[in-house]
Amino acid sequence: MEKKNLDWSNLSFAYMPTDYRFVTNFKDGKWDEGELTKDDKVVISECAGVLQYSQSCFEGMKAYTTEDGRIVTFRPDLNAERFENSCRRLEMPVYPKEKFVEAVLKTIKANEAYVPPYGSGATLYIRPYMFGSGPVIGVKPADEYQFRILTTPVGPYFKGGMKGIKIRVSDYDRAAPRGTGHIKAGLNYAMSLYPIVKAHEDGFNENMYLDAATRTKVEETGGANFLFVTKDGTVVTPKSNTILPSVTRRSLMYVAEHILGLKTEEREVYFTEVKDFAECGVCGTAAVISPVASVTSKDGVIEFPYGKDEMGPTIKKLYDTLTGIQMGRIDPPEGWIYEIK
Ligand SMILES: *Cc1c(COP(=O)(O)O)cnc(C)c1O
């Protein structure tokens, strides 16, 4: 297989169509076989459920070239499970997790030429998504759905690289108690666009959302979970039913406890505690983990001892270990790495 002639080291985090995408349709109560296609256009009813009532959900994952030249992806079974949960909560037909994983592997294989080479800093981003394609006008779930997987080669998510990002506490809420914060619904992102555009205008990279009920506890950013490190080296992550269960965060917490031998806590984190942490990072598939330099709220600016110009030592160890596993330099825990053959 010959790689595409792309400037791998200078890719941005933007969409670039690749040769193949996976498509399957749900009709008359069942999914068809599904196929890889070169057609990057979607044709649906003008009255499709997704267009009228935003019935859609998605996943995000990556494929990597390892040091020894294998193409791998990371824990797709967890994305598959989460996708099932998203579908259920949105009254969409579940796409079974075994078939999800199979389709992801097949789509990566078909686009092998776009998986960036080892050491380029780039990866192949994989975007599985489902939407109501059948017409609805009265409020109800659509009768027909499409599930697709597109891939696109991407560079690093935050252009600043390893410099800490600036975050502010948002005046808006991301997720209501008993709402949809725990699933990967497109609508969670639609409503976060206004606050993120405002944050960017005011010179911040991301919003920190607090729990909507009491506005005293840290939840997450618009698309990444928080990790904190206490001054005595414990890794802490917020626990809440309205946080999206990040695969990256769950993996980093495992790495912290079982590989690095650190103390870990998943618990409620009050905003008043944030000033006492030594390190702060946000994590997700797109950026793995980005150090946070500061958090600004109405009460002032919290600057972490680490994060302004570099990652703190614990976050750096977490980052190096997880990316080492993904790039094949460190032996993975069982079942984490799926090789594309
Ligand atoms: C996707 C997502 C994350 C990150 O999850 P990963 O599985 O690590 O990519 C975090 N928060 C929200 C709201 C998300 O949608």
The ligand as an ORCA input file, in Angstrom:
! r2SCAN-3c Opt
* xyz 0 1
  C     -16.026     12.963     23.126
  C     -16.082     13.759     24.370
  C     -15.049     13.703     25.334
  C     -13.796     12.905     25.142
  O     -14.015     11.534     25.097
  P     -12.928     10.536     24.489
  O     -13.621      9.234     24.467
  O     -11.761     10.551     25.382
  O     -12.597     11.067     23.135
  C     -15.215     14.444     26.489
  N     -16.293     15.225     26.688
  C     -17.286     15.318     25.788
  C     -18.448     16.198     26.070
  C     -17.212     14.590     24.598
  O     -18.208     14.697     23.707
*
